[in-house]
Amino acid sequence: MTTTAKSPAPVGGPVTAQGRRCARCGCVLSAYNTDETCGACTRAALPPADETPRVPARVWSDPEIREALAAWNFGQVSRLVRQRGSIRQEDVAQLTGLSQGFLSMLESGARRLTSIDRIVDFLDGLAVPADLVRVPRRRPVPRTAPAAAVPRSASLAPPPRGTVSLPAQRTSSVTELDSRRSDAESPWTAGHAVAALADAAAALTSGVACAAVPRLPELTGYAHRWATAGPCDAARRDGAGAEVAPGLSERLRATTDVLRGMDDEHGGGSLAPAATAHLGVVVGLLRGGSYDADTGRELAATAADAARLAAWFQVESGRPVAASMRLLLAALRVAHVADDARVGAGVLLGLAVGACRTGQPVATVDLARAAREGTREYDAPALHAALLTWEARGHARLGRRREALRAMGLAAELCVRGRGTEEPQWLLPLSEGDIQAQAGSCHLDLGDHREAATLLDLAAERLGSGRSRARGLALARSAQARLRLGDPQGAYETAGQALQIAARIRSASLEEQVRPLTEALPGLAQRRPPGLADA
């Protein structure tokens, strides 16, 4: 009879099948740990010795450190904190519990922090303020980072050329604005929503650097709160201004529609000042007027739509995408006040596009799905088709061929049905050319270059007058597909047409597609129209 020797029981007695857990954070304890807490929690509970190094609080207002934290580039964070805080690498090792050798490789890019436990240890050890990286923490840390100092000369400088100042508003520090706008868990009431939208709109023209681009946890957190937050009272009866007439919202919405209709033909970049000024008018009424609940909901819907358009026009003008996405997060709160899921779906669609532009395809998929789920009871096939196309774009960026093609197939079927009886007013007609353009972009991301070129050429033919930007984007992407197919002559001809359109309109999204073509096709650079901005 053969017997198998058992491993000796760990010192301290037997362990249950499930294992013991830390009394503070709940993680599974090692069989050789006889304490009631894990090593990280034990270190966190120890009072710091006098000689323990500390990271100066001022470093968290440094823009480069904030950007590195937002990108979860912890190697760069470690290096910058040492430089800005005048501490040694061995000090960082002592604070975080990471070895100095590992930190050296982390800072050089040879290693990465991938374990959430080690990431939390790193953040806790450096006392990174909670609002800069939103993950559950084991020890108390400052919630808000110190505000970045703004030079007096900068505060007195006029706004950038082409911007329109909003009416005078209550001022707050940059940190206060960022904290209020980025906290999805703060109350979803009408008052909070209007204040957040006013602050985010003011940030568009303030000339002050905005917080980092929202990342996946924050974006999905907002989408979840939008879907689950309870109803709120949209009435405002104590406004300092005059009573808002019921019909005024409709006239303001008509102005938004006029601006939207000009976008694809003339480029949203040239319309950014007008859209921002229009948003300022609507926000001013929301903040200062008096109105009943019905008028309040109409105003909120108009404000959310105007904010979505202003955010897009700012991106098209070439301004950083961070401020526009922060504006959209605030607009999502106001859309909740409107009590119309189709309004919120429009804002989520804008966030999905922004996530795709900032390299976050997972967020693109999640946001588009949240919008579809929230509007599934509406007879709005065109809306659902538009959302599915961006869900497909996100899948394609992730290399998920089956999911991308399935979503595009569903979008094409819905497009054939035409517009339903409950389509949102903000949604422009969705044509077969739009579906082909999105399908071609998906195939381009999936590496199906021949299929991409075919679909994008068809899209360019069918996107007729009034659709200059969409047609230019289809032509530029078709040229990219031809380059990858080894057809420089075909790419040259197609790219030339895209260049001509880019010279006529102001569209940063089109310029982003055309610029690589001028670098890849040297002969094309000589044909570059004088109206097209240089990189």
C-alpha positions as CSV (number, residue, x, y, z in Angstrom):
1,M,0.0,0.0,0.0
2,T,1.4,3.3,-1.1
3,T,1.1,6.3,1.1
4,T,1.5,9.9,0.2
5,A,3.3,12.2,2.7
6,K,1.3,15.3,3.6
7,S,2.9,18.7,3.8
8,P,3.5,19.8,7.4
9,A,0.8,22.1,8.8
10,P,1.9,25.7,8.9
11,V,2.9,27.1,12.2
12,G,-0.1,28.5,14.0
13,G,-2.6,25.7,13.4
14,P,-4.7,24.3,10.6
15,V,-6.2,26.4,7.8
16,T,-9.8,26.0,6.6
17,A,-10.4,25.0,3.0
18,Q,-11.6,28.5,2.2
19,G,-8.5,30.1,3.9
20,R,-8.3,32.9,6.4
21,R,-8.9,36.5,5.3
22,C,-7.4,39.8,6.3
23,A,-9.5,41.4,9.0
24,R,-9.0,44.9,7.3
25,C,-9.1,44.4,3.6
26,G,-10.5,40.9,3.2
27,C,-7.8,39.5,1.0
28,V,-6.8,35.8,1.5
29,L,-3.9,35.4,4.0
30,S,-0.9,33.3,3.4
31,A,-0.9,30.0,5.2
32,Y,2.3,31.1,6.8
33,N,0.9,34.4,8.1
34,T,-0.1,34.0,11.7
35,D,-1.4,37.6,12.1
36,E,-5.0,38.7,11.6
37,T,-4.0,41.2,8.8
38,C,-2.0,41.0,5.6
39,G,1.4,42.5,5.3
40,A,0.2,45.7,3.5
41,C,-2.4,46.4,6.2
42,T,0.1,45.7,8.9
43,R,2.5,48.2,7.4
44,A,-0.3,50.7,6.9
45,A,-1.3,50.5,10.6
46,L,2.2,51.2,11.9
47,P,2.9,54.8,13.0
48,P,5.5,56.4,10.7
49,A,8.9,56.8,12.3
50,D,10.4,60.3,12.3
51,E,12.9,59.4,9.6
52,T,10.3,57.9,7.3
53,P,10.5,59.8,3.9
54,R,7.4,61.6,2.8
55,V,6.2,62.8,-0.6
56,P,5.6,66.6,-0.6
57,A,1.9,67.3,-1.2
58,R,2.8,69.9,-3.8
59,V,3.9,67.3,-6.3
60,W,0.3,66.2,-6.9
61,S,-0.5,69.6,-8.6
62,D,2.2,68.9,-11.2
63,P,0.4,68.5,-14.6
64,E,2.9,65.8,-15.8
65,I,2.3,63.7,-12.7
66,R,-1.4,64.1,-13.0
67,E,-1.2,63.0,-16.7
68,A,0.9,60.0,-15.8
69,L,-1.5,58.9,-13.1
70,A,-4.4,59.3,-15.4
71,A,-2.7,57.0,-17.9
72,W,-1.7,54.5,-15.1
73,N,1.9,55.0,-16.1
74,F,3.3,54.2,-12.7
75,G,6.9,54.0,-13.8
76,Q,6.7,57.6,-15.0
77,V,4.9,58.5,-11.8
78,S,7.7,57.1,-9.7
79,R,10.4,58.9,-11.7
80,L,8.5,62.3,-11.7
81,V,7.7,62.1,-8.0
82,R,11.3,61.5,-7.1
83,Q,12.4,64.5,-9.3
84,R,9.7,66.9,-8.2
85,G,9.7,65.8,-4.5
86,S,13.5,65.5,-4.2
87,I,13.4,62.0,-2.7
88,R,15.5,58.9,-3.6
89,Q,14.5,55.7,-5.3
90,E,15.2,53.8,-2.1
91,D,12.8,56.2,-0.3
92,V,10.0,55.3,-2.8
93,A,10.9,51.6,-2.3
94,Q,10.6,52.1,1.5
95,L,7.2,53.8,1.2
96,T,5.6,51.4,-1.3
97,G,7.1,48.1,-0.3
98,L,8.4,47.5,-3.8
99,S,12.1,46.6,-4.2
100,Q,14.5,49.2,-5.5
101,G,15.4,46.8,-8.3
102,F,11.8,46.5,-9.4
103,L,11.3,50.3,-9.2
104,S,14.3,50.8,-11.4
105,M,12.9,48.4,-14.1
106,L,9.4,50.0,-13.6
107,E,10.8,53.5,-14.3
108,S,12.7,52.3,-17.4
109,G,9.6,50.6,-18.8
110,A,11.1,47.1,-18.5
111,R,8.4,46.1,-16.0
112,R,4.8,47.1,-15.3
113,L,2.5,47.1,-12.3
114,T,-0.4,44.8,-13.2
115,S,-1.6,43.5,-9.9
116,I,-4.3,45.7,-8.3
117,D,-2.9,44.9,-4.8
118,R,0.5,46.2,-5.8
119,I,-1.0,49.2,-7.5
120,V,-2.9,50.0,-4.3
121,D,0.3,49.5,-2.2
122,F,2.1,51.9,-4.6
123,L,-0.6,54.6,-4.4
124,D,-1.1,54.3,-0.6
125,G,2.7,54.4,0.0
126,L,3.1,57.6,-1.9
127,A,-0.2,59.0,-0.4
128,V,-1.6,59.8,-3.9
129,P,-4.8,61.8,-3.4
130,A,-7.9,59.7,-4.0
131,D,-9.4,61.8,-6.8
132,L,-6.4,61.4,-9.0
133,V,-6.7,57.6,-9.3
134,R,-10.1,56.1,-8.5
135,V,-9.4,52.7,-7.0
136,P,-10.4,51.4,-3.5
137,R,-7.7,52.3,-1.0
138,R,-6.6,50.5,2.1
139,R,-5.5,53.5,4.2
140,P,-6.8,57.0,4.6
141,V,-5.3,59.4,2.0
142,P,-6.2,63.0,1.0
143,R,-9.3,63.0,-1.2
144,T,-8.3,66.1,-3.2
145,A,-5.0,67.1,-4.6
146,P,-3.8,70.7,-4.0
147,A,-4.8,73.1,-6.8
148,A,-2.2,73.8,-9.4
149,A,-0.9,77.4,-9.1
150,V,-1.9,79.7,-11.9
151,P,0.4,82.6,-12.7
152,R,-1.1,86.0,-12.3
153,S,-0.2,86.8,-15.9
154,A,-2.1,83.7,-17.0
155,S,-5.2,84.6,-15.1
156,L,-5.3,88.1,-16.6
157,A,-4.6,87.0,-20.1
158,P,-7.5,87.2,-22.6
159,P,-9.1,83.9,-23.7
160,P,-7.7,82.1,-26.8
161,R,-8.7,83.6,-30.1
162,G,-11.9,82.2,-31.4
163,T,-13.5,81.5,-28.0
164,V,-16.6,83.2,-26.6
165,S,-16.7,84.1,-22.9
166,L,-19.7,82.9,-20.9
167,P,-21.6,85.2,-18.5
168,A,-19.8,85.9,-15.2
169,Q,-20.2,82.9,-12.9
170,R,-19.2,81.9,-9.4
171,T,-15.5,81.0,-9.5
172,S,-13.9,77.9,-8.0
173,S,-10.5,76.5,-7.9
174,V,-9.4,74.1,-10.6
175,T,-9.3,71.3,-8.1
176,E,-12.8,72.0,-6.9
177,L,-14.2,72.0,-10.5
178,D,-12.3,68.7,-11.3
179,S,-13.5,67.0,-8.1
180,R,-17.1,68.0,-8.6
181,R,-17.2,67.0,-12.3
182,S,-15.4,63.7,-11.9
183,D,-17.3,62.3,-8.9
184,A,-20.1,60.1,-10.3
185,E,-21.2,59.2,-6.8
186,S,-22.1,62.8,-5.8
187,P,-25.9,63.4,-5.7
188,W,-27.7,63.3,-9.0
189,T,-30.0,66.2,-8.3
190,A,-31.0,69.1,-10.5
191,G,-29.0,71.5,-8.4
192,H,-25.8,69.4,-8.6
193,A,-26.4,68.8,-12.4
194,V,-26.8,72.5,-13.3
195,A,-23.7,73.5,-11.1
196,A,-21.6,70.8,-12.7
197,L,-22.7,71.8,-16.3
198,A,-22.0,75.5,-15.5
199,D,-18.5,74.7,-14.3
200,A,-17.7,72.4,-17.2
201,A,-18.9,75.0,-19.7
202,A,-16.9,77.7,-18.1
203,A,-13.8,75.5,-18.3
204,L,-14.1,75.5,-22.1
205,T,-13.2,79.2,-22.3
206,S,-11.2,79.6,-19.1
207,G,-7.8,79.0,-20.7
208,V,-6.9,76.8,-17.6
209,A,-5.7,73.3,-18.2
210,C,-8.5,70.7,-17.6
211,A,-8.1,67.5,-15.7
212,A,-7.0,64.3,-17.5
213,V,-9.2,62.5,-20.0
214,P,-11.8,60.3,-18.2
215,R,-10.8,56.7,-18.2
216,L,-12.8,53.5,-18.2
217,P,-13.8,53.2,-14.5
218,E,-15.1,56.8,-14.4
219,L,-16.9,56.6,-17.7
220,T,-18.7,53.3,-16.9
221,G,-19.4,54.7,-13.4
222,Y,-21.2,57.6,-14.9
223,A,-23.2,55.4,-17.3
224,H,-24.2,53.2,-14.4
225,R,-25.4,56.1,-12.3
226,W,-27.3,57.6,-15.2
227,A,-29.1,54.2,-15.6
228,T,-29.9,53.7,-11.9
229,A,-30.3,57.2,-10.3
230,G,-33.8,58.0,-9.0
231,P,-36.0,60.8,-10.4
232,C,-35.3,64.4,-9.3
233,D,-37.4,67.6,-9.2
234,A,-36.7,69.7,-12.3
235,A,-38.6,72.8,-11.1
236,R,-36.8,76.0,-9.9
237,R,-39.0,78.5,-8.2
238,D,-36.4,80.7,-6.5
239,G,-34.4,81.9,-9.4
240,A,-33.1,85.5,-9.4
241,G,-34.1,86.0,-13.0
242,A,-37.5,86.2,-14.7
243,E,-39.8,83.3,-15.2
244,V,-38.8,81.2,-18.2
245,A,-41.7,81.0,-20.7
246,P,-42.7,77.5,-21.7
247,G,-42.1,78.0,-25.4
248,L,-38.5,79.4,-25.0
249,S,-37.0,75.9,-24.8
250,E,-38.3,75.0,-28.2
251,R,-36.7,78.1,-29.7
252,L,-33.4,77.4,-28.1
253,R,-33.6,73.8,-29.4
254,A,-34.2,75.1,-32.9
255,T,-30.9,77.1,-32.6
256,T,-29.1,73.9,-31.6
257,D,-30.6,72.2,-34.7
258,V,-29.4,74.9,-37.0
259,L,-25.9,74.6,-35.7
260,R,-26.0,70.8,-36.0
261,G,-27.2,71.0,-39.6
262,M,-24.2,73.2,-40.5
263,D,-21.7,70.8,-38.9
264,D,-21.1,68.2,-41.6
265,E,-21.1,70.7,-44.5
266,H,-18.9,73.4,-43.0
267,G,-17.0,71.6,-40.2
268,G,-17.7,71.9,-36.5
269,G,-14.4,73.6,-35.8
270,S,-15.6,76.9,-37.3
271,L,-18.8,76.8,-35.3
272,A,-17.2,76.2,-31.9
273,P,-17.5,79.8,-30.6
274,A,-21.2,80.0,-31.6
275,A,-22.0,76.7,-30.0
276,T,-20.2,77.6,-26.8
277,A,-22.0,81.0,-26.6
278,H,-25.4,79.2,-27.2
279,L,-24.7,76.8,-24.4
280,G,-23.9,79.7,-22.1
281,V,-27.4,81.2,-22.8
282,V,-29.1,77.9,-22.0
283,V,-27.0,77.4,-18.8
284,G,-27.8,80.9,-17.7
285,L,-31.5,80.3,-17.9
286,L,-31.1,77.0,-16.0
287,R,-29.2,78.7,-13.2
288,G,-30.9,82.0,-12.9
289,G,-34.5,81.5,-14.2
290,S,-37.7,80.4,-12.5
291,Y,-39.7,77.6,-14.1
292,D,-42.0,74.7,-13.3
293,A,-41.1,71.1,-13.6
294,D,-42.2,70.6,-17.2
295,T,-40.3,73.7,-18.4
296,G,-37.3,72.6,-16.3
297,R,-37.2,69.2,-18.0
298,E,-37.4,70.8,-21.4
299,L,-34.6,73.2,-20.5
300,A,-32.5,70.4,-19.2
301,A,-33.0,68.4,-22.4
302,T,-32.0,71.4,-24.5
303,A,-29.0,72.1,-22.3
304,A,-27.7,68.5,-22.5
305,D,-28.1,68.5,-26.3
306,A,-26.4,71.9,-26.6
307,A,-23.6,70.7,-24.4
308,R,-23.1,67.6,-26.5
309,L,-22.9,69.7,-29.7
310,A,-20.5,72.3,-28.1
311,A,-18.3,69.4,-26.9
312,W,-18.1,68.0,-30.4
313,F,-17.4,71.4,-32.0
314,Q,-14.6,72.0,-29.5
315,V,-12.9,68.7,-30.5
316,E,-13.4,69.6,-34.2
317,S,-11.7,72.9,-33.6
318,G,-8.6,71.0,-32.5
319,R,-8.8,71.7,-28.7
320,P,-7.9,69.0,-26.2
321,V,-10.5,66.3,-25.9
322,A,-10.3,66.2,-22.0
323,A,-12.4,69.3,-21.5
324,S,-15.0,68.2,-24.0
325,M,-15.4,64.8,-22.3
326,R,-15.7,66.5,-18.9
327,L,-18.5,68.6,-20.4
328,L,-20.2,65.5,-21.6
329,L,-20.1,63.9,-18.2
330,A,-21.8,67.0,-16.8
331,A,-24.3,66.9,-19.6
332,L,-25.2,63.3,-18.7
333,R,-26.3,64.6,-15.3
334,V,-28.5,67.2,-16.9
335,A,-29.9,64.6,-19.3
336,H,-31.0,62.7,-16.2
337,V,-32.9,65.8,-15.0
338,A,-34.7,65.9,-18.4
339,D,-36.1,62.4,-17.7
340,D,-35.8,61.3,-21.3
341,A,-33.4,58.4,-21.9
342,R,-33.0,59.4,-25.5
343,V,-31.3,62.6,-24.4
344,G,-28.9,60.6,-22.2
345,A,-28.3,58.2,-25.1
346,G,-27.1,61.1,-27.2
347,V,-24.6,62.1,-24.5
348,L,-23.4,58.6,-24.0
349,L,-22.9,58.3,-27.8
350,G,-20.7,61.4,-27.6
351,L,-18.7,59.9,-24.8
352,A,-18.4,56.6,-26.8
353,V,-16.9,58.5,-29.7
354,G,-14.6,60.4,-27.4
355,A,-13.5,57.1,-25.8
356,C,-12.7,55.7,-29.2
357,R,-10.6,58.8,-30.1
358,T,-8.6,58.5,-26.9
359,G,-7.8,54.8,-27.3
360,Q,-10.4,53.3,-25.0
361,P,-12.4,50.8,-27.2
362,V,-13.7,48.9,-24.2
363,A,-15.3,52.1,-22.9
364,T,-16.7,52.7,-26.4
365,V,-18.5,49.3,-26.4
366,D,-19.7,49.7,-22.8
367,L,-21.1,53.2,-23.3
368,A,-22.9,52.4,-26.6
369,R,-24.4,49.3,-24.9
370,A,-25.6,51.4,-21.9
371,A,-27.3,53.8,-24.3
372,R,-29.0,51.0,-26.1
373,E,-30.1,49.3,-22.9
374,G,-31.5,52.6,-21.6
375,T,-33.6,53.2,-24.8
376,R,-34.7,49.7,-25.7
377,E,-38.4,50.5,-25.0
378,Y,-38.4,53.3,-27.6
379,D,-39.4,52.7,-31.2
380,A,-36.2,54.2,-32.5
381,P,-34.4,51.9,-34.9
382,A,-32.3,54.6,-36.3
383,L,-31.0,55.5,-32.9
384,H,-30.2,51.9,-32.1
385,A,-28.5,51.5,-35.5
386,A,-26.2,54.5,-34.8
387,L,-25.3,53.1,-31.3
388,L,-24.6,49.7,-32.8
389,T,-22.2,51.2,-35.4
390,W,-20.0,52.6,-32.6
391,E,-20.3,49.4,-30.6
392,A,-19.0,47.7,-33.7
393,R,-16.1,50.2,-34.0
394,G,-15.1,49.5,-30.4
395,H,-15.1,45.7,-31.1
396,A,-13.1,46.2,-34.2
397,R,-10.4,48.2,-32.4
398,L,-10.2,45.3,-29.9
399,G,-9.8,42.8,-32.8
400,R,-13.1,41.1,-32.0
401,R,-14.1,40.2,-35.5
402,R,-17.3,38.2,-34.8
403,E,-18.7,40.8,-32.4
404,A,-17.9,43.7,-34.7
405,L,-19.5,42.2,-37.8
406,R,-22.5,41.1,-35.8
407,A,-23.1,44.6,-34.5
408,M,-22.7,46.1,-38.0
409,G,-25.1,43.5,-39.4
410,L,-27.7,44.5,-36.9
411,A,-27.2,48.2,-37.6
412,A,-27.7,47.6,-41.3
413,E,-30.9,45.7,-40.7
414,L,-32.2,48.5,-38.5
415,C,-31.2,51.2,-41.0
416,V,-33.3,49.5,-43.6
417,R,-36.3,49.9,-41.4
418,G,-36.0,53.6,-41.5
419,R,-36.9,56.1,-38.8
420,G,-39.2,55.0,-36.0
421,T,-42.0,56.9,-34.3
422,E,-39.9,57.8,-31.3
423,E,-36.5,58.9,-32.7
424,P,-34.7,61.6,-30.8
425,Q,-34.7,65.1,-32.3
426,W,-30.9,65.4,-32.2
427,L,-30.4,62.3,-34.4
428,L,-29.8,63.3,-38.1
429,P,-31.0,60.8,-40.8
430,L,-28.9,57.7,-41.0
431,S,-28.2,56.6,-44.6
432,E,-26.8,53.6,-46.3
433,G,-23.6,55.6,-46.9
434,D,-23.2,56.1,-43.1
435,I,-23.5,52.4,-42.5
436,Q,-21.0,51.6,-45.3
437,A,-18.6,54.2,-43.9
438,Q,-18.7,52.7,-40.4
439,A,-18.5,49.1,-41.8
440,G,-15.5,50.1,-43.9
441,S,-13.8,51.6,-40.8
442,C,-14.4,48.4,-38.9
443,H,-12.8,46.3,-41.7
444,L,-9.9,48.7,-41.8
445,D,-9.2,48.2,-38.1
446,L,-9.7,44.4,-38.5
447,G,-7.1,44.3,-41.3
448,D,-9.5,43.5,-44.1
449,H,-8.1,46.2,-46.3
450,R,-9.7,45.2,-49.6
451,E,-13.1,45.0,-48.1
452,A,-12.5,48.3,-46.3
453,A,-11.6,50.1,-49.5
454,T,-14.6,48.8,-51.4
455,L,-17.1,49.8,-48.6
456,L,-15.5,53.2,-48.1
457,D,-15.5,54.0,-51.8
458,L,-19.3,53.1,-51.9
459,A,-19.8,55.3,-48.8
460,A,-18.0,58.3,-50.5
461,E,-20.3,57.9,-53.5
462,R,-23.5,57.8,-51.5
463,L,-22.6,60.6,-49.0
464,G,-23.7,63.4,-51.3
465,S,-24.1,67.1,-50.9
466,G,-24.2,68.5,-47.4
467,R,-22.0,65.6,-46.0
468,S,-18.6,67.0,-46.8
469,R,-16.8,65.8,-43.6
470,A,-18.3,62.3,-43.7
471,R,-17.3,62.0,-47.4
472,G,-13.8,63.3,-46.7
473,L,-13.4,60.8,-43.8
474,A,-14.5,57.9,-46.0
475,L,-12.1,59.0,-48.8
476,A,-9.2,59.4,-46.3
477,R,-9.7,55.9,-44.8
478,S,-10.1,54.4,-48.3
479,A,-6.7,55.9,-49.1
480,Q,-5.2,54.3,-46.0
481,A,-6.7,50.9,-47.0
482,R,-5.1,51.2,-50.5
483,L,-1.7,52.1,-49.0
484,R,-1.9,48.9,-46.9
485,L,-2.8,47.0,-50.0
486,G,0.3,48.2,-51.8
487,D,-1.6,50.5,-54.2
488,P,0.1,53.9,-53.8
489,Q,-1.4,55.3,-57.0
490,G,-4.9,54.5,-55.9
491,A,-4.2,55.9,-52.5
492,Y,-2.7,59.1,-54.1
493,E,-5.9,59.8,-56.1
494,T,-8.3,59.1,-53.3
495,A,-6.2,61.1,-50.8
496,G,-6.2,64.0,-53.1
497,Q,-10.0,64.2,-53.0
498,A,-9.9,64.1,-49.2
499,L,-7.3,66.9,-49.2
500,Q,-9.6,69.1,-51.2
501,I,-12.4,68.6,-48.8
502,A,-10.2,69.2,-45.8
503,A,-9.1,72.6,-47.2
504,R,-12.7,73.8,-47.5
505,I,-13.9,72.9,-44.0
506,R,-12.5,73.1,-40.5
507,S,-12.5,69.6,-39.0
508,A,-9.8,68.3,-36.8
509,S,-11.1,64.7,-37.2
510,L,-10.6,64.9,-40.9
511,E,-7.2,66.5,-40.6
512,E,-6.1,63.7,-38.3
513,Q,-7.0,61.2,-41.1
514,V,-5.4,63.2,-43.9
515,R,-2.1,64.1,-42.1
516,P,-0.6,60.6,-42.2
517,L,-1.4,60.3,-45.8
518,T,0.7,63.4,-46.7
519,E,3.6,61.9,-44.8
520,A,3.2,58.5,-46.4
521,L,2.7,59.9,-50.0
522,P,5.5,62.4,-50.6
523,G,4.0,63.5,-53.9
524,L,0.8,64.4,-52.1
525,A,2.5,67.0,-49.9
526,Q,3.1,69.2,-53.0
527,R,-0.7,69.2,-53.7
528,R,-1.5,70.1,-50.1
529,P,-4.0,73.0,-50.3
530,P,-3.0,76.2,-48.5
531,G,-6.1,76.1,-46.3
532,L,-5.2,72.8,-44.6
533,A,-3.5,73.3,-41.2
534,D,-0.1,71.9,-40.7
535,A,0.7,69.3,-38.0
